């Protein structure tokens, strides 16, 4: 679409929202059910598209994308009616007689910009939240995952009129044209670099934005950890989707006393989970494109590879690779890796590890493997990060019962479940004042001694 077509589409959505139809809760639930039915009916096509774009197996496609979308929609179908109700709150005595309540209302015409690494999940999950909250939506999936983007457009065009939900495909020109428009909310998932540009463009219109970004998410392994279990879970979370996961453990901070044991167990787990020759494993997946493949090759230092390092240049595939002897100044530690490279750095004291983390950017996730309850409490309360796990990785995002989002450089705002409904809603605070009594103490002329005593009584 060109600028004029996008402007016309946005205006049609604003006009449709103005009819009030999307604010009807029954209407919202009907659309969610239609979306759920369509996802279930197209499961095979979704798997095929994700295999084409990212090399994902059918199992991983359902576990990490389709299944999570269905779970979120099911949650919203059960809870949207309750989320949309007005909530009565306490009314101060000074405002007697009146009724005070909070009323969730949709923002209006919203824009969702989604990334390529989980192109189905990270497009339709926020869409479900936006529908539940009563908005119209323009979706802009990534050009880097063309098969999934085509499928999303076909699915959405079949389900919804464009004035309600529409998909705009294309690249940077379309992104820029969309951000020229005045939306009521912009929801963006992607890199910090692009997130800064999105926020800058939103600021021009004073448009609120939810930013789901990334960062170098640390994984701390203490000397008290179950090393074998830690290795198993870290290998799963790090190399899921070839490391192209915003909450993947970016690097390991391991207590020096257990580092060698951890490296040994990680190598064992890579063999167990991916085979002796991971590049021969058809479910290993691939790097999204040549640009990112070349970037990752530039971060691999042959002298520091403990295991892995094999590449399939034609298929843009890199075997799970572990790096030891890495320093904080190495290129692999400068920014988020977003690939199947796992640096392991030692520490001697927990204070040292926490001080190092505090000097860096706030990550989207933090993981701690420990059986020391005092240390667990200290890390979880002192470190600053979006969300995380104790004795596991990545699974904190796979629930509709907790909000998911970053802090500082890793994002602003949260979604999933109630948090997702809230992200796409504005909560109005309303006082419904009654007419049968009008207390005179707030009106001039002031100076009545009784009124002043009552005022001090009410407002203390």
C-alpha positions, 0 to 999 in steps of 0.5 A, spaced: 500 500 500 502 507 498 501 512 503 494 514 500 491 507 501 494 507 508 491 513 510 484 511 507 484 505 510 486 508 517 480 513 516 475 507 514 477 504 521 476 510 525 469 511 522 468 503 523 470 504 531 465 510 531 459 506 530 460 503 537 459 496 534 466 494 537 465 496 544 459 491 544 462 485 548 458 480 545 461 482 538 468 482 541 467 474 543 464 473 537 470 475 533 475 472 538 471 465 537 471 466 529 479 467 530 480 461 534 476 457 529 480 459 524 487 458 527 485 451 529 482 450 522 489 452 519 494 449 523 497 445 518 498 451 513 501 455 519 506 449 520 508 449 513 509 457 513 513 457 519 517 451 516 518 455 510 520 461 514 524 459 520 525 451 519 521 450 525 518 443 526 511 442 526 512 440 534 515 447 535 510 451 531 505 448 535 508 449 542 511 456 541 506 459 536 499 456 534 498 453 541 500 459 545 495 463 540 489 458 542 491 458 549 490 466 549 484 466 545 481 461 550 483 465 556 480 471 553 473 468 551 473 466 558 474 472 562 473 478 557 466 479 559 469 480 566 474 485 564 470 489 560 465 491 566 465 497 570 468 496 577 465 500 583 471 503 587 470 507 594 467 514 594 470 519 599 465 522 604 467 529 601 464 526 595 457 524 598 452 522 595 455 519 589 457 513 585 465 512 583 467 507 578 472 505 573 470 503 566 475 500 561 474 503 554 478 501 548 483 506 545 480 506 538 484 505 532 490 501 533 497 499 530 500 492 531 507 492 528 510 484 529 517 481 528 519 475 524 522 470 529 515 468 532 511 471 526 504 468 527 504 468 535 507 475 536 502 478 531 495 474 533 496 474 540 496 482 541 491 482 536 486 477 540 488 482 546 486 488 542 479 485 539 478 483 546 478 490 548 474 493 543 479 496 538 480 496 530 486 493 528 491 494 523 496 489 523 503 489 519 507 483 519 515 483 518 517 482 511 523 477 513 517 472 514 514 472 507 510 465 508 507 467 514 505 474 512 502 471 506 498 466 510 496 472 516 493 476 510 489 471 507 486 468 514 485 475 516 482 478 510 477 472 510 475 473 517 474 480 518 472 486 514 478 491 513 475 497 516 475 492 522 481 488 522 486 489 516 493 486 514 498 491 511 504 487 508 511 490 505 517 493 508 520 499 510 516 504 506 509 501 509 512 501 516 514 509 515 507 510 511 503 507 517 507 511 522 505 517 519 498 516 521 495 518 527 493 511 531 490 511 538 495 506 540 501 503 537 504 496 539 511 494 537 515 488 538 522 488 535 529 490 536 531 496 540 534 500 534 527 500 531 523 501 537 527 508 538 524 510 531 517 507 533 517 511 539 520 517 536 514 517 530 509 516 536 511 522 540 510 526 534 502 525 535 503 524 542 500 516 541 501 512 546 506 506 545 507 499 548 514 496 546 516 489 547 524 489 545 529 485 547 536 485 550 542 481 553 538 476 558 543 473 563 542 466 566 546 466 572 548 459 575 550 458 582 554 453 585 548 450 589 544 449 582 542 442 580 547 443 574 545 437 570 538 440 570 540 447 569 544 445 563 538 441 560 533 447 561 538 452 558 540 448 552 532 448 550 531 455 552 537 458 548 537 454 542 529 454 541 528 457 534 536 457 533 536 462 539 532 467 535 528 468 541 527 475 545 527 472 552 533 466 550 538 466 555 543 471 551 549 468 556 551 465 562 554 467 568 556 461 572 560 461 578 567 459 577 567 453 581 562 449 577 563 452 570 567 446 568 561 441 570 556 446 567 560 446 560 560 438 560 553 438 561 551 443 556 555 439 551 552 432 553 545 436 552 546 438 546 548 431 543 542 429 547 537 434 544 540 435 537 544 429 535 551 428 534 551 432 528 545 438 529 546 440 522 543 433 520 537 434 524 531 436 520 528 440 526 534 444 528 531 450 524 535 456 520 537 463 521 532 467 518 536 470 512 543 471 509 544 478 513 543 475 520 547 469 518 553 473 516 552 477 522 552 471 527 558 468 523 562 475 525 561 473 532 564 466 532 571 466 535 574 459 533 579 459 539 573 460 544 568 455 541 567 449 546 562 445 542 559 447 535 561 452 530 559 448 524 555 451 519 551 450 513 552 456 509 547 454 503 541 453 508 543 459 513 544 454 519 549 454 525 549 448 530 548 450 537 555 453 539 558 454 546 563 459 547 568 459 553 574 464 555 569 470 553 571 477 556 566 483 556 569 486 551 568 481 546 564 483 540 559 477 542 558 481 548 556 488 545 549 487 544 543 481 543 546 475 540 539 473 537 542 466 534 545 459 537 551 462 540 552 461 548 558 465 551 559 462 558 563 467 563 565 466 570 564 470 577 566 468 584 562 472 588 554 473 587 555 481 589 560 481 583 555 478 578 549 483 581 554 489 580 556 487 573 549 486 571 547 493 574 552 497 570 548 494 564 542 495 560 536 492 563 534 486 560 528 483 558 529 477 562 533 474 567 534 467 569 537 464 576 539 457 577 540 456 585 537 452 591 540 458 595 533 461 598 537 467 600 540 468 594 534 467 590 530 472 594 536 477 593 537 476 585 529 477 584 528 483 588 535 487 587 536 485 579 532 490 574 529 486 569 522 485 565 521 478 567 524 471 568 525 464 572 528 461 577 531 454 575 528 454 568 528 459 562 523 462 557 517 459 560 514 465 564 512 468 557 507 462 556 502 464 560 496 468 560 495 469 568 502 474 568 503 480 564 509 479 559 514 485 558 520 489 559 523 495 563 527 501 561 531 499 554 527 492 554 521 495 553 515 499 556 508 496 557 506 489 558 501 484 555 498 477 555 491 475 559 488 481 563 495 485 562 493 484 554 486 487 555 489 493 559 494 494 554 489 496 549 484 499 554 484 506 557 480 506 564 476 512 565 475 514 572 468 516 573 464 519 579 456 519 578 454 525 583 447 524 585 442 530 585 438 530 591 443 533 595 448 538 594 453 539 600 455 547 600 461 547 604 465 547 597 462 553 595 464 561 596 464 565 600 469 561 605 470 562 612 464 558 615 467 555 621 462 549 621 464 548 614 471 548 615 471 543 621 467 538 616 472 540 611 478 538 615 474 532 618 473 529 611 480 530 608 484 528 613 
